[in-house]
């Protein structure tokens, strides 16, 4: 029996990066995985990969900032698999033009808040009633080390991820009587396709950054590093953990 045997798990942003790694990991542990991504082609490819490995999956093209689209995605999940047990909100990211408060263009505000905070909120809003009907559930939200540290000069992204942490704690307290747990992961730099594309300091084919490697103990992480934490939080192995903020940045914010 897998750690998520017969559980129904929605994973947002699962067409690539951390969420894609999590989708495949959750499926390998027995979950029925709903692959949510704004890019329908990427989502469909992950669905195909999971099914080819003997797992169950459903790809749903969704803009998580669109309330009607999120509601439709959640309804499709319930219609296909009968309920919702796990929600891993992983879609998000920063914009290259994000900047300190007095310098940033205000056009960055809505886009950053929509994908990082509004999308997380909407997915929780529509998934929680189905978890309550199930009698239990687990929510794993993706925040960032940036929400815990004043060094990053992307202030809007940091604010959005700080909001994710506060939302997570509120959900954990409010819905604990319904056996719903909620925790947040704060990754540091992770070697995803997007991260590599945005980096101007790639030094070799593995994408390691010498400057970051010197800055904190464990250098740049891999998508599977964060996916493994999400799996732990989604499973009964973490049944005593809720309202927690798990920092997974290789020590970047600690030293």
SERO-4910 file (N, C-alpha, C, O; in steps of 0.05 Angstrom, whole numbers):
BEGIN
 pado doro    nc1    nc2    nc3   cac1   cac2   cac3    cc1    cc2    cc3    oc1    oc2    oc3
  Unk    A     17    -24      0      0      0      0     18     25      0     37     27     15
  Unk    A     11     44    -17     26     69    -18     16     88      3     -4     84     16
  Unk    A     32    108      8     26    128     29      0    144     23    -12    155     41
  Unk    A     -7    145     -3    -31    160    -10    -51    141    -25    -66    150    -43
  Unk    A    -51    116    -18    -67     96    -33    -96    105    -34   -109    109    -13
  Unk    A   -107    107    -58   -135    114    -64   -143    142    -55   -167    148    -55
  Unk    A   -124    159    -48   -130    186    -42   -133    202    -68   -119    196    -87
  Unk    A   -150    222    -68   -153    240    -91   -138    266    -85   -144    280    -66
  Unk    A   -118    272   -102   -101    295    -97   -101    314   -121    -96    306   -143
  Unk    A   -108    339   -115   -106    361   -135    -79    374   -131    -71    381   -109
  Unk    A    -65    377   -153    -39    391   -152    -39    413   -173    -42    407   -197
  Unk    A    -36    438   -165    -36    460   -184     -8    466   -194     12    462   -180
  Unk    A     -6    475   -219     20    481   -231     34    455   -239     59    456   -243
  Unk    A     19    433   -241     32    407   -244     41    400   -272     49    377   -277
  Unk    A     41    419   -290     52    414   -316     82    415   -317     94    406   -337
  Unk    A     94    426   -296    124    428   -296    134    431   -268    119    434   -249
  Unk    A    160    431   -265    174    437   -240    167    420   -216    163    396   -219
  Unk    A    166    433   -193    161    419   -168    135    404   -169    133    381   -160
  Unk    A    114    417   -179     87    404   -179     86    380   -197     73    360   -191
  Unk    A    100    381   -220    101    357   -237    115    334   -223    106    311   -224
  Unk    A    137    340   -209    151    319   -194    132    308   -173    132    284   -168
  Unk    A    117    325   -159     98    317   -139     76    299   -150     68    279   -138
  Unk    A     66    307   -174     44    291   -186     53    263   -191     38    244   -186
  Unk    A     77    260   -202     87    233   -207     93    218   -181     89    194   -180
  Unk    A    103    232   -161    109    219   -135     84    211   -121     82    189   -110
  Unk    A     64    228   -121     38    222   -108     25    198   -122     15    180   -109
  Unk    A     26    197   -149     14    175   -164     28    149   -157     16    128   -155
  Unk    A     55    150   -155     70    126   -148     63    116   -121     66     92   -115
  Unk    A     53    133   -103     44    126    -77     14    119    -75      3    117    -54
  Unk    A      2    116    -99    -26    106   -100    -47    127   -102    -71    120   -103
  Unk    A    -40    152   -104    -61    173   -107    -72    175   -135    -59    168   -154
  Unk    A    -97    184   -136   -110    191   -161   -105    221   -164   -115    237   -148
  Unk    A    -89    229   -184    -78    256   -185    -93    273   -206    -96    264   -229
  Unk    A   -101    297   -198   -112    316   -216    -91    337   -222    -82    351   -205
  Unk    A    -83    338   -247    -61    355   -256    -72    381   -266    -84    382   -288
  Unk    A    -68    402   -251    -80    428   -258    -58    446   -268    -37    450   -255
  Unk    A    -62    458   -291    -42    476   -302    -55    495   -323    -74    487   -336
  Unk    A    -45    519   -324    -56    538   -344    -49    529   -372    -63    535   -392
  Unk    A    -27    513   -375    -18    502   -400    -30    474   -403    -20    455   -391
  Unk    A    -51    472   -419    -64    446   -422    -47    424   -434    -50    401   -427
  Unk    A    -29    432   -452    -12    412   -465      7    399   -445     12    375   -445
  Unk    A     19    416   -428     37    406   -408     22    388   -388     32    367   -380
  Unk    A     -2    396   -380    -18    380   -361    -24    353   -374    -22    332   -360
  Unk    A    -32    353   -399    -39    328   -413    -15    309   -415    -18    285   -413
  Unk    A      9    320   -419     33    303   -420     38    290   -394     46    266   -393
  Unk    A     35    304   -371     39    292   -345     18    270   -340     24    249   -329
  Unk    A     -7    275   -348    -28    255   -346    -20    230   -361    -23    208   -350
  Unk    A    -10    233   -385     -2    210   -401     20    194   -388     20    170   -387
  Unk    A     40    209   -377     63    196   -364     53    180   -340     63    157   -336
  Unk    A     35    191   -324     25    176   -300     10    152   -308     13    130   -297
  Unk    A     -8    154   -328    -23    132   -337     -6    110   -349    -11     86   -346
  Unk    A     15    118   -363     34     99   -375     48     83   -354     57     60   -359
  Unk    A     51     94   -330     64     80   -308     44     65   -291     51     54   -270
  Unk    A     19     64   -300     -2     49   -285    -18     64   -265    -34     52   -250
  Unk    A    -14     91   -264    -29    107   -245    -55    118   -256    -61    115   -280
  Unk    A    -70    132   -239    -94    145   -247    -90    175   -246    -80    186   -226
  Unk    A    -99    189   -267    -94    218   -269   -115    231   -286   -127    219   -304
  Unk    A   -119    257   -281   -137    273   -297   -124    300   -301   -118    313   -281
  Unk    A   -121    309   -326   -110    335   -331   -133    355   -335   -151    350   -350
  Unk    A   -131    378   -321   -152    399   -324   -138    426   -329   -125    437   -311
  Unk    A   -141    436   -353   -129    462   -359   -145    483   -343   -169    486   -346
  Unk    A   -131    499   -326   -144    517   -308   -127    542   -302   -103    539   -297
  Unk    A   -139    565   -304   -126    589   -294   -136    592   -266   -159    599   -261
  Unk    A   -118    588   -246   -127    587   -218   -135    615   -208   -146    617   -186
  Unk    A   -129    636   -222   -138    663   -214   -167    668   -223   -178    689   -215
  Unk    A   -178    650   -239   -206    652   -249   -224    636   -231   -223    611   -231
  Unk    A   -241    649   -216   -258    635   -197   -276    614   -210   -278    592   -199
  Unk    A   -288    621   -232   -306    601   -245   -290    577   -255   -300    555   -254
  Unk    A   -266    582   -265   -249    560   -274   -241    541   -251   -240    517   -255
  Unk    A   -235    553   -228   -227    537   -205   -251    520   -196   -248    496   -190
  Unk    A   -274    532   -194   -298    517   -186   -304    494   -206   -310    472   -197
  Unk    A   -301    499   -232   -305    478   -252   -284    456   -249   -291    432   -251
  Unk    A   -259    463   -243   -238    443   -239   -244    425   -215   -242    401   -217
  Unk    A   -253    437   -193   -259    422   -169   -283    404   -175   -284    381   -167
  Unk    A   -303    414   -189   -326    398   -195   -319    374   -213   -329    352   -210
  Unk    A   -301    379   -232   -291    358   -250   -277    336   -234   -279    312   -240
  Unk    A   -262    345   -214   -247    326   -197   -267    308   -182   -264    284   -181
  Unk    A   -287    320   -170   -307    305   -155   -323    286   -173   -329    263   -165
  Unk    A   -330    296   -196   -345    279   -215   -329    255   -225   -340    234   -229
  Unk    A   -303    259   -228   -286    238   -238   -278    218   -217   -278    194   -221
  Unk    A   -270    228   -193   -258    211   -173   -274    209   -147   -267    194   -129
  Unk    A   -296    224   -145   -314    221   -122   -309    238    -98   -325    237    -79
  Unk    A   -288    253    -98   -283    270    -75   -255    282    -76   -241    280    -97
  Unk    A   -247    296    -55   -220    308    -53   -208    302    -26   -221    307     -5
  Unk    A   -184    292    -25   -170    286      0   -146    304      5   -140    311     27
  Unk    A   -133    312    -17   -108    327    -15   -109    350    -35   -117    346    -58
  Unk    A   -100    373    -27    -96    396    -45    -68    406    -41    -61    415    -19
  Unk    A    -52    405    -62    -25    416    -62    -25    440    -80    -23    437   -105
  Unk    A    -25    464    -68    -25    489    -84      5    496    -89     19    505    -72
  Unk    A     13    491   -114     41    495   -121     44    515   -143     67    525   -147
  Unk    A     23    522   -157     25    542   -179     33    569   -167     24    577   -145
  Unk    A     50    583   -181     59    609   -171     85    617   -183     95    604   -202
  Unk    A     97    638   -173    123    647   -182    126    677   -182    106    691   -180
  Unk    A    150    686   -185    155    715   -185    160    725   -214    165    709   -232
  Unk    A    158    751   -217    163    763   -243    190    776   -242    199    787   -222
  Unk    A    204    776   -265    230    787   -267    231    817   -260    250    827   -249
  Unk    A    209    831   -266    208    860   -261    198    868   -234    195    892   -228
  Unk    A    194    848   -216    187    855   -188    211    870   -177    234    865   -185
  Unk    A    206    887   -157    227    905   -147    219    916   -120    197    911   -111
  Unk    A    237    931   -107    230    944    -82    205    961    -84    198    970   -106
  Unk    A    193    966    -62    167    979    -60    166   1006    -76    146   1011    -90
  Unk    A    185   1022    -73    184   1049    -85    192   1049   -115    189   1069   -129
  Unk    A    202   1026   -124    212   1024   -152    195   1007   -170    195   1011   -194
  Unk    A    180    989   -158    165    969   -175    142    982   -190    128    999   -179
  Unk    A    139    973   -214    116    982   -230     90    969   -220     90    945   -215
  Unk    A     69    984   -216     45    973   -204     31    952   -221     14    938   -211
  Unk    A     39    949   -246     28    928   -263     35    901   -253     22    881   -259
  Unk    A     57    899   -238     67    874   -227     49    864   -204     47    840   -199
  Unk    A     35    882   -191     20    876   -167     -2    855   -172     -2    834   -160
  Unk    A    -20    861   -190    -43    843   -195    -35    816   -204    -45    795   -195
  Unk    A    -16    815   -223     -8    789   -234      4    771   -212     -2    748   -210
  Unk    A     22    783   -196     36    768   -176     17    759   -154     18    736   -145
  Unk    A     -1    776   -145    -20    769   -124    -40    748   -135    -48    731   -120
  Unk    A    -48    751   -160    -68    732   -172    -57    704   -171    -71    686   -162
  Unk    A    -34    699   -182    -24    672   -185    -14    660   -159    -16    636   -155
  Unk    A     -4    677   -141      8    666   -116    -12    665    -93    -12    646    -78
  Unk    A    -28    685    -90    -46    687    -66    -75    682    -74    -88    665    -61
  Unk    A    -85    696    -93   -113    692   -101   -118    663   -110   -138    651   -103
  Unk    A   -100    653   -127   -104    625   -137   -104    605   -114   -120    587   -114
  Unk    A    -85    608    -95    -84    590    -72   -110    592    -56   -121    572    -48
  Unk    A   -119    617    -51   -144    621    -36   -168    608    -50   -184    594    -37
  Unk    A   -170    612    -76   -193    601    -91   -194    571    -90   -215    558    -87
  Unk    A   -170    559    -94   -169    529    -94   -177    519    -66   -192    499    -64
  Unk    A   -168    532    -45   -176    524    -18   -206    528    -14   -219    510     -3
  Unk    A   -216    550    -23   -244    558    -19   -262    536    -30   -283    529    -18
  Unk    A   -256    526    -54   -273    507    -67   -267    478    -60   -285    461    -63
  Unk    A   -243    472    -51   -237    444    -44   -245    438    -15   -254    415    -10
  Unk    A   -244    457      3   -250    451     31   -278    439     36   -280    420     51
  Unk    A   -299    449     23   -325    437     28   -326    407     21   -340    392     34
  Unk    A   -311    399      1   -311    371     -6   -294    355     14   -300    331     19
  Unk    A   -273    367     25   -258    354     46   -276    350     71   -275    330     84
  Unk    A   -291    371     78   -309    369    100   -329    347     96   -336    332    115
  Unk    A   -339    344     72   -358    322     66   -345    295     69   -358    275     75
  Unk    A   -319    294     64   -303    269     65   -297    263     94   -291    240    101
  Unk    A   -298    283    112   -291    279    140   -262    284    147   -254    280    170
  Unk    A   -246    292    127   -217    297    131   -205    308    106   -218    306     84
  Unk    A   -182    319    108   -168    329     85   -141    341     92   -136    347    115
  Unk    A   -125    345     72    -98    357     76    -94    378     55    -98    374     31
  Unk    A    -85    402     63    -77    423     45    -47    429     49    -38    433     71
  Unk    A    -33    430     27     -5    438     27     -2    462      9     -7    460    -15
  Unk    A      5    484     20      8    509      5     38    515      1     55    509     18
  Unk    A     44    527    -22     72    534    -28     76    564    -23     65    581    -37
  Unk    A     92    570     -3    100    598      2    129    601     -9    134    592    -31
  Unk    A    147    614      6    174    618     -4    191    628     19    182    641     38
  Unk    A    217    622     17    236    633     37    235    664     36    241    677     55
  Unk    A    226    674     13    225    703      9    206    716     29    209    740     35
  Unk    A    186    701     38    166    712     56    177    714     84    165    727    102
  Unk    A    200    702     89    212    701    116    237    718    118    250    718    139
  Unk    A    245    731     97    271    743     95    269    770     80    256    771     59
  Unk    A    282    790     90    280    816     77    301    821     55    303    843     45
  Unk    A    316    801     49    338    805     30    329    806      1    341    820    -16
  Unk    A    308    791     -6    300    790    -34    287    817    -42    270    827    -27
  Unk    A    295    828    -64    284    854    -72    259    852    -89    252    872   -103
  Unk    A    246    829    -88    220    826   -102    198    829    -81    189    809    -70
  Unk    A    191    853    -74    174    858    -51    145    848    -55    133    840    -36
  Unk    A    135    849    -80    107    841    -84    106    810    -81     87    800    -69
  Unk    A    125    796    -92    126    767    -89    128    759    -60    114    741    -51
  Unk    A    145    773    -45    149    767    -17    123    772     -2    115    756     16
  Unk    A    109    793     -8     83    799      5     62    778     -2     47    770     16
  Unk    A     61    770    -27     42    749    -35     47    723    -20     28    710    -10
  Unk    A     72    715    -18     78    690     -4     74    693     26     68    673     39
  Unk    A     78    717     37     72    721     65     42    717     70     34    707     90
  Unk    A     26    726     50     -3    722     52    -10    693     52    -29    685     65
  Unk    A      4    677     36     -1    648     35      4    636     62    -11    618     71
  Unk    A     25    644     76     31    634    103      8    640    122     -1    623    136
  Unk    A     -1    665    122    -22    673    140    -48    659    133    -63    650    151
  Unk    A    -54    656    108    -78    641     99    -77    612    109    -96    601    118
  Unk    A    -53    600    106    -50    572    115    -55    569    144    -69    550    153
  Unk    A    -45    587    160    -49    585    189    -79    589    196    -89    575    214
  Unk    A    -92    608    183   -120    612    187   -137    587    181   -155    580    196
  Unk    A   -131    575    158   -145    551    150   -140    528    170   -159    513    177
  Unk    A   -115    525    178   -109    504    197   -125    506    223   -135    486    233
  Unk    A   -128    530    233   -143    534    257   -173    531    253   -187    519    269
  Unk    A   -183    543    232   -212    543    227   -224    516    221   -246    509    230
  Unk    A   -209    500    206   -221    475    197   -209    450    211   -215    427    202
  Unk    A   -194    454    232   -184    431    247   -207    414    259   -204    389    261
  Unk    A   -230    425    267   -252    408    277   -262    389    256   -276    369    262
  Unk    A   -256    394    230   -265    377    209   -242    358    200   -244    345    179
  Unk    A   -222    356    216   -199    338    210   -184    346    184   -174    330    169
  Unk    A   -184    372    180   -169    383    157   -144    396    167   -144    415    183
  Unk    A   -121    387    156    -96    398    163    -86    417    141    -93    412    117
  Unk    A    -71    437    148    -60    456    128    -32    464    137    -28    473    159
  Unk    A    -13    462    118     14    469    124     26    483     99     15    481     77
  Unk    A     47    498    103     60    512     81     89    504     79    103    500     99
  Unk    A     98    502     55    127    497     49    139    523     39    127    537     22
  Unk    A    163    530     48    177    553     39    203    544     25    224    542     38
  Unk    A    202    539     -1    226    531    -15    245    554    -19    237    577    -19
  Unk    A    270    547    -22    290    567    -31    292    565    -61    272    561    -75
  Unk    A    316    567    -72    320    564   -101    319    534   -108    332    517    -96
  Unk    A    303    529   -129    298    501   -138    303    500   -168    294    517   -183
  Unk    A    317    480   -177    325    477   -204    302    468   -222    303    446   -233
  Unk    A    283    486   -226    261    480   -244    268    492   -272    287    508   -274
  Unk    A    252    486   -292    256    497   -318    254    528   -317    270    542   -329
  Unk    A    235    538   -303    231    567   -301    254    580   -287    264    601   -296
  Unk    A    264    568   -266    286    579   -251    311    580   -268    325    600   -268
  Unk    A    316    559   -283    339    558   -301    337    579   -323    357    592   -331
  Unk    A    313    582   -334    309    601   -356    313    630   -346    322    647   -361
  Unk    A    305    635   -321    308    663   -311    335    669   -299    341    692   -293
  Unk    A    351    649   -296    377    653   -284    397    663   -304    399    653   -327
  Unk    A    412    683   -297    433    694   -315    461    686   -305    481    697   -314
  Unk    A    461    666   -286    487    658   -275    492    628   -277    507    617   -262
  Unk    A    478    615   -296    482    586   -299    511    581   -306    523    594   -324
  Unk    A    523    562   -293    551    557   -298    557    530   -311    579    526   -322
  Unk    A    537    512   -311    542    486   -324    515    473   -330    494    484   -324
  Unk    A    516    449   -342    492    436   -351    473    427   -328    450    423   -333
  Unk    A    483    426   -304    466    418   -281    452    442   -270    435    439   -252
  Unk    A    459    466   -278    446    490   -269    455    500   -242    442    517   -230
  Unk    A    477    489   -231    487    498   -205    497    527   -207    511    534   -226
  Unk    A    491    542   -187    501    569   -186    523    571   -164    517    565   -141
  Unk    A    546    578   -172    568    579   -153    562    599   -131    568    594   -107
  Unk    A    551    622   -138    546    643   -118    526    634    -97    530    639    -73
  Unk    A    505    619   -105    486    609    -86    498    586    -70    492    583    -46
  Unk    A    514    570    -83    527    548    -69    544    557    -46    547    544    -26
  Unk    A    556    581    -49    572    592    -28    555    606     -7    564    610     16
  Unk    A    531    614    -15    515    630      3    501    614     25    497    625     47
  Unk    A    494    589     19    481    574     40    487    544     36    494    536     13
  Unk    A    486    528     56    499    501     57    492    482     35    510    468     25
  Unk    A    467    479     27    460    457     10    454    466    -19    441    451    -34
  Unk    A    463    489    -27    461    498    -54    433    498    -64    414    502    -49
  Unk    A    429    494    -90    403    495   -103    390    468   -102    403    448   -107
  Unk    A    364    468    -95    350    442    -93    339    433   -119    340    447   -139
  Unk    A    330    408   -119    316    396   -142    286    395   -137    278    395   -114
  Unk    A    270    394   -158    241    393   -154    233    370   -135    214    372   -119
  Unk    A    247    347   -137    240    324   -121    244    329    -91    231    317    -74
  Unk    A    263    347    -85    268    353    -56    243    365    -44    236    358    -21
  Unk    A    230    384    -58    206    396    -47    182    378    -50    165    377    -32
  Unk    A    180    363    -71    158    344    -75    158    323    -53    136    315    -44
  Unk    A    181    315    -43    182    295    -22    171    307      4    158    292     20
  Unk    A    176    332      9    164    345     33    134    347     30    119    342     49
  Unk    A    125    354      6     96    355      2     83    328      6     61    326     17
  Unk    A     96    307     -3     86    280      1     84    273     31     64    262     40
  Unk    A    104    280     46    104    276     75     81    290     88     66    279    104
  Unk    A     77    316     80     56    332     92     28    322     84      9    325     99
  Unk    A     26    310     60      0    300     50     -7    273     62    -31    266     62
  Unk    A     12    259     73      7    232     82      3    232    113      6    252    126
  Unk    A     -5    209    122    -10    205    151     16    206    167     15    207    192
  Unk    A     39    206    154     64    208    168     66    234    183     81    237    203
  Unk    A     51    254    174     52    281    186     26    288    201     19    311    203
  Unk    A     13    268    211    -14    272    222    -14    291    246    -35    302    253
  Unk    A      9    295    259     10    313    282     19    342    274     23    359    291
  Unk    A     21    347    248     31    373    239      9    388    224     -2    378    204
  Unk    A      2    411    235    -17    429    221    -11    458    229     -2    463    252
  Unk    A    -15    476    211     -9    504    216     21    510    216     30    531    225
  Unk    A     36    492    205     65    495    206     76    507    180     64    506    159
  Unk    A     99    519    183    114    530    160    140    515    158    157    518    175
  Unk    A    143    499    137    167    483    134    186    497    115    180    500     91
  Unk    A    208    506    125    228    520    109    247    500     96    260    484    110
  Unk    A    248    501     70    265    482     55    282    497     35    279    496     11
  Unk    A    301    513     47    317    531     30    347    525     33    363    542     26
  Unk    A    354    502     44    382    495     47    396    513     67    421    514     67
  Unk    A    381    525     85    393    542    105    396    571     97    407    588    112
  Unk    A    386    578     74    390    605     63    379    627     81    391    648     84
  Unk    A    356    622     94    344    643    111    352    640    140    344    656    157
  Unk    A    369    621    146    377    616    174    404    627    182    410    630    205
  Unk    A    420    634    162    447    642    168    454    669    156    476    679    160
***
